[in-house]
Amino acid sequence: MCIFGKFGLLVLAGLAVTLAAIGAAPRPAFAQATPAQSGPQILITPYLWLAGINSAIKTPLPRAPEINSDVGAFQLLGHLNGVPFMGSAEVRDGPFSLLGDVLHVPVGTNITTRNVFFQGGNAALTANMGTALLLYHALDQPFQELDVGGGFRAWGFSSGLTLNGGLLPAANVSRTAGWGDPLIAARYHRDFDDGFGATVYSDFGGFGVGAHVDWQVIGTIDYALKSWVTLRLGYRSLNFNYQEGDNVGFNVHMKGPIIAATFRF
Protein backbone atom coordinates (compact mmCIF):
# COMPACT_ATOMS: atom_id res chain seq x y z
CA MET A 1 0.00 0.00 0.00
CA CYS A 2 1.12 3.52 -0.61
CA ILE A 3 -0.28 5.52 2.29
CA PHE A 4 3.20 6.22 3.50
CA GLY A 5 5.02 5.39 0.34
CA LYS A 6 3.40 8.39 -1.23
CA PHE A 7 4.99 10.51 1.44
CA GLY A 8 7.89 10.19 -0.97
CA LEU A 9 6.17 12.74 -3.08
CA LEU A 10 7.58 15.28 -0.76
CA VAL A 11 10.79 14.23 -2.38
CA LEU A 12 9.46 14.86 -5.85
CA ALA A 13 7.59 17.96 -6.10
CA GLY A 14 9.41 20.73 -4.38
CA LEU A 15 10.71 23.92 -5.75
CA ALA A 16 11.56 23.75 -9.41
CA VAL A 17 15.19 24.81 -9.49
CA THR A 18 16.05 27.57 -11.97
CA LEU A 19 19.69 27.24 -12.87
CA ALA A 20 21.24 30.45 -14.17
CA ALA A 21 24.70 30.25 -15.57
CA ILE A 22 27.91 32.17 -16.20
CA GLY A 23 31.44 32.13 -14.84
CA ALA A 24 32.95 30.12 -11.97
CA ALA A 25 33.99 30.66 -8.39
CA PRO A 26 35.73 28.54 -5.73
CA ARG A 27 34.52 26.82 -2.58
CA PRO A 28 30.97 25.67 -3.45
CA ALA A 29 30.20 24.07 -0.07
CA PHE A 30 26.67 22.65 0.40
CA ALA A 31 24.46 25.38 1.87
CA GLN A 32 27.63 26.85 3.24
CA ALA A 33 29.14 30.31 3.22
CA THR A 34 32.59 31.14 1.90
CA PRO A 35 34.72 31.61 5.04
CA ALA A 36 36.81 34.31 3.36
CA GLN A 37 33.79 36.62 3.41
CA SER A 38 33.29 38.75 6.52
CA GLY A 39 30.06 39.39 8.39
CA PRO A 40 26.89 37.29 8.53
CA GLN A 41 25.92 35.41 5.37
CA ILE A 42 22.65 33.84 4.25
CA LEU A 43 22.47 30.81 1.95
CA ILE A 44 19.23 29.60 0.34
CA THR A 45 19.08 26.14 -1.29
CA PRO A 46 15.93 25.09 -3.18
CA TYR A 47 16.11 21.47 -4.35
CA LEU A 48 14.30 18.71 -6.18
CA TRP A 49 14.61 15.19 -4.73
CA LEU A 50 13.54 12.26 -6.92
CA ALA A 51 13.18 9.59 -4.26
CA GLY A 52 11.92 6.05 -4.28
CA ILE A 53 10.24 4.70 -1.14
CA ASN A 54 10.49 1.45 0.80
CA SER A 55 8.12 1.43 3.76
CA ALA A 56 6.44 -0.84 6.29
CA ILE A 57 3.50 0.66 8.17
CA LYS A 58 1.80 -0.94 11.15
CA THR A 59 -1.96 -0.36 11.39
CA PRO A 60 -4.63 -1.02 14.04
CA LEU A 61 -6.58 -3.24 11.60
CA PRO A 62 -6.53 -6.93 12.71
CA ARG A 63 -6.55 -8.29 9.14
CA ALA A 64 -4.02 -5.80 7.86
CA PRO A 65 -1.54 -5.36 10.73
CA GLU A 66 1.30 -4.29 8.44
CA ILE A 67 1.25 -2.82 4.93
CA ASN A 68 4.44 -2.79 2.86
CA SER A 69 5.25 -0.51 -0.03
CA ASP A 70 8.07 -0.35 -2.58
CA VAL A 71 7.50 2.59 -4.92
CA GLY A 72 9.89 4.00 -7.53
CA ALA A 73 10.48 7.72 -7.91
CA PHE A 74 8.63 8.07 -11.21
CA GLN A 75 5.65 6.07 -9.94
CA LEU A 76 5.07 8.85 -7.45
CA LEU A 77 4.28 11.46 -10.08
CA GLY A 78 0.73 12.65 -10.39
CA HIS A 79 -0.45 12.10 -6.82
CA LEU A 80 -0.13 15.58 -5.35
CA ASN A 81 -3.35 17.06 -4.03
CA GLY A 82 -1.90 20.34 -2.77
CA VAL A 83 1.05 22.70 -3.09
CA PRO A 84 4.34 21.16 -1.90
CA PHE A 85 7.48 22.89 -0.63
CA MET A 86 11.07 21.83 -0.01
CA GLY A 87 14.23 23.80 0.60
CA SER A 88 16.96 24.65 3.08
CA ALA A 89 18.53 27.83 4.44
CA GLU A 90 21.66 28.60 6.42
CA VAL A 91 22.80 31.66 8.35
CA ARG A 92 26.53 31.79 9.06
CA ASP A 93 28.33 34.21 11.36
CA GLY A 94 31.99 33.50 12.03
CA PRO A 95 32.63 29.82 12.86
CA PHE A 96 28.97 29.13 13.73
CA SER A 97 25.97 28.60 11.51
CA LEU A 98 22.29 27.78 11.88
CA LEU A 99 20.97 25.38 9.22
CA GLY A 100 17.30 24.61 8.55
CA ASP A 101 15.66 22.18 6.12
CA VAL A 102 11.89 21.97 5.47
CA LEU A 103 9.69 19.51 3.55
CA HIS A 104 5.91 19.80 3.13
CA VAL A 105 3.83 17.61 0.81
CA PRO A 106 0.12 16.78 0.69
CA VAL A 107 -0.61 13.66 -1.38
CA GLY A 108 -3.40 11.28 -2.26
CA THR A 109 -3.19 7.76 -3.69
CA ASN A 110 -4.98 4.51 -4.35
CA ILE A 111 -4.14 1.50 -2.17
CA THR A 112 -3.38 -1.96 -3.50
CA THR A 113 -4.44 -4.97 -1.39
CA ARG A 114 -4.66 -8.71 -2.04
CA ASN A 115 -8.38 -8.27 -2.75
CA VAL A 116 -9.46 -10.88 -0.23
CA PHE A 117 -10.34 -9.21 3.05
CA PHE A 118 -10.38 -5.76 1.40
CA GLN A 119 -10.81 -4.66 -2.24
CA GLY A 120 -8.26 -1.88 -2.42
CA GLY A 121 -8.90 1.62 -1.17
CA ASN A 122 -7.45 5.11 -1.05
CA ALA A 123 -5.46 7.32 1.25
CA ALA A 124 -4.66 10.99 1.77
CA LEU A 125 -1.57 12.14 3.62
CA THR A 126 -0.06 15.48 4.59
CA ALA A 127 3.56 15.10 5.64
CA ASN A 128 5.78 17.74 7.22
CA MET A 129 9.42 17.58 8.24
CA GLY A 130 11.66 20.28 9.66
CA THR A 131 15.34 20.00 10.61
CA ALA A 132 17.28 22.63 12.60
CA LEU A 133 21.01 22.37 13.35
CA LEU A 134 23.67 24.46 15.01
CA LEU A 135 27.01 23.81 13.28
CA TYR A 136 30.58 24.70 14.19
CA HIS A 137 33.24 25.26 11.50
CA ALA A 138 35.81 22.84 12.97
CA LEU A 139 38.20 22.61 9.98
CA ASP A 140 39.05 25.37 7.50
CA GLN A 141 41.88 24.61 5.10
CA PRO A 142 42.48 25.94 1.58
CA PHE A 143 40.80 22.96 -0.12
CA GLN A 144 38.69 21.30 2.55
CA GLU A 145 36.23 22.18 5.30
CA LEU A 146 34.43 20.34 8.09
CA ASP A 147 31.37 21.38 10.11
CA VAL A 148 30.08 19.45 13.12
CA GLY A 149 27.12 20.06 15.38
CA GLY A 150 23.69 18.95 16.53
CA GLY A 151 20.02 19.80 16.61
CA PHE A 152 16.69 18.10 16.01
CA ARG A 153 14.29 16.90 13.32
CA ALA A 154 10.52 17.26 13.76
CA TRP A 155 8.00 15.06 11.92
CA GLY A 156 4.26 15.59 11.55
CA PHE A 157 1.68 13.49 9.69
CA SER A 158 -2.04 13.69 9.14
CA SER A 159 -3.60 10.80 7.21
CA GLY A 160 -6.90 9.25 6.27
CA LEU A 161 -7.24 5.65 5.08
CA THR A 162 -10.26 3.96 3.46
CA LEU A 163 -10.33 0.24 2.63
CA ASN A 164 -13.12 -1.04 0.39
CA GLY A 165 -15.10 -4.00 1.67
CA GLY A 166 -14.25 -7.57 0.67
CA LEU A 167 -14.71 -10.52 3.00
CA LEU A 168 -14.60 -7.88 5.70
CA PRO A 169 -16.71 -4.70 5.75
CA ALA A 170 -15.23 -1.39 4.61
CA ALA A 171 -12.93 0.31 7.10
CA ASN A 172 -11.94 3.92 7.69
CA VAL A 173 -8.98 5.03 9.79
CA SER A 174 -7.75 8.58 10.50
CA ARG A 175 -4.39 9.08 12.15
CA THR A 176 -2.14 11.93 13.18
CA ALA A 177 1.37 11.56 14.48
CA GLY A 178 4.12 13.95 15.45
CA TRP A 179 7.47 13.62 17.16
CA GLY A 180 10.92 15.18 17.41
CA ASP A 181 14.31 13.50 17.15
CA PRO A 182 17.61 14.82 18.53
CA LEU A 183 20.43 14.70 15.97
CA ILE A 184 24.20 14.86 15.67
CA ALA A 185 25.53 15.98 12.29
CA ALA A 186 28.68 16.50 10.21
CA ARG A 187 29.36 18.07 6.82
CA TYR A 188 32.60 17.78 4.81
CA HIS A 189 33.49 19.69 1.64
CA ARG A 190 36.46 19.24 -0.69
CA ASP A 191 37.42 21.60 -3.52
CA PHE A 192 38.79 20.39 -6.85
CA ASP A 193 39.97 22.32 -9.89
CA ASP A 194 37.94 24.58 -12.23
CA GLY A 195 35.15 25.36 -9.77
CA PHE A 196 34.24 21.74 -9.03
CA GLY A 197 33.94 20.24 -5.57
CA ALA A 198 32.24 17.51 -3.54
CA THR A 199 30.22 17.62 -0.33
CA VAL A 200 29.11 14.86 2.05
CA TYR A 201 26.56 15.51 4.81
CA SER A 202 25.28 13.02 7.39
CA ASP A 203 23.15 13.14 10.50
CA PHE A 204 22.05 10.48 12.97
CA GLY A 205 19.55 10.59 15.80
CA GLY A 206 16.32 9.45 17.32
CA PHE A 207 17.91 7.48 20.16
CA GLY A 208 14.44 6.38 21.28
CA VAL A 209 13.42 9.92 22.25
CA GLY A 210 11.07 10.09 19.26
CA ALA A 211 11.98 7.60 16.58
CA HIS A 212 14.10 4.58 17.45
CA VAL A 213 16.48 5.58 14.63
CA ASP A 214 16.44 8.67 12.37
CA TRP A 215 19.30 9.24 9.92
CA GLN A 216 20.23 10.59 6.52
CA VAL A 217 23.19 10.86 4.13
CA ILE A 218 23.63 13.35 1.28
CA GLY A 219 26.48 13.35 -1.25
CA THR A 220 26.80 15.91 -4.06
CA ILE A 221 29.16 16.99 -6.81
CA ASP A 222 29.21 20.80 -6.79
CA TYR A 223 29.97 23.38 -9.47
CA ALA A 224 30.34 27.09 -8.67
CA LEU A 225 28.95 29.22 -11.50
CA LYS A 226 29.69 32.46 -9.68
CA SER A 227 30.55 33.51 -6.14
CA TRP A 228 26.83 33.76 -5.33
CA VAL A 229 25.46 30.54 -6.89
CA THR A 230 26.56 26.89 -6.76
CA LEU A 231 24.87 24.00 -8.59
CA ARG A 232 24.72 20.51 -7.06
CA LEU A 233 23.92 17.04 -8.28
CA GLY A 234 23.98 14.01 -5.99
CA TYR A 235 22.14 11.39 -3.99
CA ARG A 236 20.14 11.55 -0.75
CA SER A 237 18.95 8.82 1.60
CA LEU A 238 16.60 9.62 4.51
CA ASN A 239 15.42 6.91 6.91
CA PHE A 240 13.53 6.48 10.16
CA ASN A 241 11.91 3.84 12.35
CA TYR A 242 9.13 5.11 14.61
CA GLN A 243 6.80 3.11 16.87
CA GLU A 244 3.76 4.48 18.72
CA GLY A 245 2.17 1.94 21.04
CA ASP A 246 1.68 -1.65 19.92
CA ASN A 247 -0.15 -1.19 16.63
CA VAL A 248 1.01 2.03 14.95
CA GLY A 249 4.49 2.38 13.50
CA PHE A 250 6.49 3.56 10.49
CA ASN A 251 9.67 2.08 9.06
CA VAL A 252 10.55 4.18 6.03
CA HIS A 253 13.53 4.40 3.68
CA MET A 254 13.52 7.21 1.08
CA LYS A 255 16.38 7.48 -1.39
CA GLY A 256 17.15 8.93 -4.80
CA PRO A 257 18.99 11.60 -6.82
CA ILE A 258 18.86 15.24 -5.75
CA ILE A 259 19.33 18.44 -7.80
CA ALA A 260 19.95 21.71 -5.97
CA ALA A 261 21.22 25.26 -6.29
CA THR A 262 22.66 27.31 -3.43
CA PHE A 263 22.32 31.10 -3.59
CA ARG A 264 24.60 33.15 -1.34
CA PHE A 265 23.63 36.60 -0.03
VOLUMVO-849301 format. One record per residue (C-alpha): residue in three letters; x, y negated, z. Coordinates in Angstrom, 1 decimal. Each point is the difference from the previous one (the first is absolute). Layout:
BEGIN
residuo;c1;c2;c3
ALA;X;Y;Z
...
//
This chain:
BEGIN
residuo;c1;c2;c3
MET;0.0;0.0;0.0
CYS;1.1;-3.5;-0.6
ILE;-1.4;-2.0;2.9
PHE;3.5;-0.7;1.2
GLY;1.8;0.8;-3.2
LYS;-1.6;-3.0;-1.5
PHE;1.6;-2.1;2.6
GLY;2.9;0.3;-2.4
LEU;-1.7;-2.5;-2.1
LEU;1.4;-2.6;2.3
VAL;3.2;1.1;-1.6
LEU;-1.3;-0.7;-3.4
ALA;-1.9;-3.1;-0.3
GLY;1.8;-2.7;1.7
LEU;1.3;-3.2;-1.3
ALA;0.9;0.1;-3.7
VAL;3.6;-1.0;-0.1
THR;0.8;-2.8;-2.5
LEU;3.7;0.4;-0.9
ALA;1.5;-3.3;-1.3
ALA;3.5;0.3;-1.4
ILE;3.2;-2.0;-0.6
GLY;3.5;0.1;1.4
ALA;1.5;2.0;2.8
ALA;1.1;-0.6;3.6
PRO;1.7;2.2;2.7
ARG;-1.2;1.7;3.1
PRO;-3.5;1.1;-0.9
ALA;-0.8;1.6;3.4
PHE;-3.5;1.4;0.5
ALA;-2.2;-2.7;1.5
GLN;3.1;-1.4;1.3
ALA;1.5;-3.5;0.0
THR;3.5;-0.8;-1.3
PRO;2.1;-0.5;3.1
ALA;2.1;-2.7;-1.6
GLN;-3.0;-2.3;0.0
SER;-0.5;-2.1;3.1
GLY;-3.2;-0.7;1.9
PRO;-3.2;2.1;0.1
GLN;-1.0;1.9;-3.1
ILE;-3.2;1.6;-1.1
LEU;-0.2;3.0;-2.4
ILE;-3.3;1.2;-1.6
THR;-0.1;3.5;-1.6
PRO;-3.2;1.0;-1.9
TYR;0.2;3.6;-1.2
LEU;-1.8;2.8;-1.8
TRP;0.3;3.5;1.5
LEU;-1.1;2.9;-2.2
ALA;-0.3;2.7;2.6
GLY;-1.3;3.5;0.0
ILE;-1.7;1.4;3.2
ASN;0.3;3.2;1.9
SER;-2.4;0.1;3.0
ALA;-1.7;2.2;2.5
ILE;-2.9;-1.5;1.9
LYS;-1.7;1.6;3.0
THR;-3.8;-0.5;0.2
PRO;-2.6;0.6;2.6
LEU;-2.0;2.2;-2.4
PRO;0.1;3.7;1.1
ARG;-0.1;1.4;-3.6
ALA;2.6;-2.5;-1.2
PRO;2.5;-0.4;2.8
GLU;2.8;-1.1;-2.3
ILE;0.0;-1.5;-3.5
ASN;3.1;0.0;-2.0
SER;0.9;-2.3;-2.9
ASP;2.8;-0.2;-2.6
VAL;-0.6;-2.9;-2.3
GLY;2.4;-1.4;-2.6
ALA;0.6;-3.7;-0.4
PHE;-1.9;-0.4;-3.3
GLN;-3.0;2.0;1.3
LEU;-0.5;-2.7;2.5
LEU;-0.8;-2.7;-2.7
GLY;-3.6;-1.2;-0.3
HIS;-1.1;0.6;3.6
LEU;0.3;-3.5;1.4
ASN;-3.2;-1.5;1.4
GLY;1.4;-3.2;1.2
VAL;3.0;-2.4;-0.3
PRO;3.2;1.5;1.2
PHE;3.2;-1.7;1.3
MET;3.6;1.1;0.6
GLY;3.1;-2.0;0.6
SER;2.8;-0.8;2.5
ALA;1.5;-3.2;1.3
GLU;3.2;-0.8;2.0
VAL;1.1;-3.1;1.9
ARG;3.7;-0.1;0.8
ASP;1.8;-2.4;2.3
GLY;3.7;0.7;0.6
PRO;0.6;3.7;0.9
PHE;-3.6;0.7;0.8
SER;-3.0;0.5;-2.2
LEU;-3.7;0.8;0.4
LEU;-1.3;2.4;-2.7
GLY;-3.7;0.8;-0.6
ASP;-1.6;2.4;-2.5
VAL;-3.8;0.2;-0.6
LEU;-2.2;2.5;-2.0
HIS;-3.8;-0.3;-0.4
VAL;-2.1;2.2;-2.3
PRO;-3.7;0.8;-0.1
VAL;-0.7;3.1;-2.1
GLY;-2.8;2.4;-0.9
THR;0.2;3.5;-1.4
ASN;-1.8;3.3;-0.6
ILE;0.9;3.0;2.1
THR;0.7;3.5;-1.3
THR;-1.0;3.0;2.1
ARG;-0.3;3.7;-0.6
ASN;-3.7;-0.4;-0.7
VAL;-1.1;2.6;2.5
PHE;-0.8;-1.7;3.2
PHE;-0.1;-3.4;-1.6
GLN;-0.4;-1.1;-3.6
GLY;2.5;-2.8;-0.2
GLY;-0.6;-3.5;1.2
ASN;1.4;-3.5;0.1
ALA;2.0;-2.2;2.4
ALA;0.8;-3.7;0.5
LEU;3.1;-1.1;1.8
THR;1.5;-3.4;1.0
ALA;3.7;0.4;1.0
ASN;2.2;-2.6;1.6
MET;3.6;0.1;1.0
GLY;2.3;-2.7;1.5
THR;3.6;0.3;0.9
ALA;2.0;-2.6;2.0
LEU;3.7;0.2;0.7
LEU;2.7;-2.1;1.7
LEU;3.3;0.7;-1.7
TYR;3.6;-0.9;0.9
HIS;2.6;-0.6;-2.7
ALA;2.6;2.5;1.5
LEU;2.4;0.2;-3.0
ASP;0.9;-2.8;-2.5
GLN;2.8;0.8;-2.4
PRO;0.6;-1.3;-3.5
PHE;-1.7;2.9;-1.7
GLN;-2.1;1.7;2.6
GLU;-2.5;-0.9;2.8
LEU;-1.8;1.9;2.8
ASP;-3.0;-1.1;2.0
VAL;-1.3;1.9;3.0
GLY;-3.0;-0.6;2.3
GLY;-3.4;1.1;1.1
GLY;-3.7;-0.8;0.1
PHE;-3.3;1.7;-0.6
ARG;-2.4;1.2;-2.7
ALA;-3.8;-0.4;0.5
TRP;-2.5;2.2;-1.9
GLY;-3.7;-0.5;-0.3
PHE;-2.6;2.1;-1.9
SER;-3.7;-0.2;-0.6
SER;-1.6;2.9;-1.9
GLY;-3.3;1.5;-0.9
LEU;-0.3;3.7;-1.2
THR;-3.1;1.6;-1.6
LEU;0.0;3.8;-0.9
ASN;-2.8;1.2;-2.2
GLY;-2.0;3.0;1.3
GLY;0.9;3.6;-1.0
LEU;-0.5;2.9;2.3
LEU;0.1;-2.6;2.7
PRO;-2.1;-3.2;0.0
ALA;1.5;-3.3;-1.1
ALA;2.3;-1.7;2.5
ASN;1.0;-3.6;0.6
VAL;2.9;-1.1;2.1
SER;1.2;-3.6;0.7
ARG;3.4;-0.5;1.6
THR;2.3;-2.8;1.1
ALA;3.5;0.3;1.3
GLY;2.7;-2.3;0.9
TRP;3.4;0.3;1.8
GLY;3.4;-1.6;0.2
ASP;3.4;1.7;-0.2
PRO;3.3;-1.3;1.3
LEU;2.8;0.1;-2.5
ILE;3.8;-0.2;-0.3
ALA;1.3;-1.1;-3.4
ALA;3.2;-0.5;-2.1
ARG;0.7;-1.6;-3.4
TYR;3.2;0.3;-2.0
HIS;0.9;-1.9;-3.2
ARG;3.0;0.5;-2.3
ASP;0.9;-2.4;-2.8
PHE;1.4;1.2;-3.3
ASP;1.2;-1.9;-3.1
ASP;-2.1;-2.3;-2.3
GLY;-2.7;-0.8;2.4
PHE;-1.0;3.7;0.8
GLY;-0.3;1.5;3.4
ALA;-1.7;2.7;2.1
THR;-2.0;-0.1;3.2
VAL;-1.1;2.7;2.3
TYR;-2.5;-0.6;2.8
SER;-1.3;2.5;2.6
ASP;-2.2;-0.1;3.1
PHE;-1.0;2.6;2.5
GLY;-2.5;-0.1;2.8
GLY;-3.3;1.1;1.5
PHE;1.6;2.0;2.9
GLY;-3.5;1.1;1.1
VAL;-1.0;-3.5;0.9
GLY;-2.3;-0.2;-2.9
ALA;0.9;2.5;-2.7
HIS;2.1;3.0;0.8
VAL;2.4;-1.0;-2.8
ASP;-0.1;-3.1;-2.2
TRP;2.9;-0.5;-2.5
GLN;0.9;-1.4;-3.4
VAL;3.0;-0.3;-2.4
ILE;0.4;-2.4;-2.8
GLY;2.9;0.0;-2.5
THR;0.3;-2.6;-2.9
ILE;2.4;-1.1;-2.7
ASP;0.0;-3.8;0.0
TYR;0.8;-2.6;-2.7
ALA;0.3;-3.7;0.8
LEU;-1.4;-2.1;-2.8
LYS;0.8;-3.3;1.8
SER;0.9;-1.0;3.6
TRP;-3.8;-0.3;0.8
VAL;-1.3;3.3;-1.6
THR;1.1;3.6;0.1
LEU;-1.7;2.9;-1.8
ARG;-0.2;3.5;1.5
LEU;-0.8;3.5;-1.2
GLY;0.1;3.0;2.3
TYR;-1.9;2.6;2.0
ARG;-2.0;-0.2;3.2
SER;-1.1;2.8;2.4
LEU;-2.4;-0.8;2.9
ASN;-1.2;2.7;2.4
PHE;-1.9;0.4;3.3
ASN;-1.6;2.7;2.1
TYR;-2.8;-1.3;2.3
GLN;-2.3;2.0;2.3
GLU;-3.0;-1.4;1.8
GLY;-1.6;2.6;2.3
ASP;-0.5;3.6;-1.1
ASN;-1.8;-0.5;-3.3
VAL;1.1;-3.2;-1.7
GLY;3.5;-0.4;-1.4
PHE;2.0;-1.2;-3.0
ASN;3.2;1.5;-1.4
VAL;0.8;-2.1;-3.1
HIS;3.0;-0.2;-2.3
MET;0.0;-2.8;-2.6
LYS;2.9;-0.3;-2.5
GLY;0.7;-1.4;-3.4
PRO;1.9;-2.7;-2.0
ILE;-0.1;-3.6;1.0
ILE;0.4;-3.2;-2.0
ALA;0.6;-3.3;1.8
ALA;1.3;-3.6;-0.3
THR;1.5;-2.0;2.9
PHE;-0.4;-3.8;-0.2
ARG;2.3;-2.0;2.3
PHE;-1.0;-3.5;1.3
//
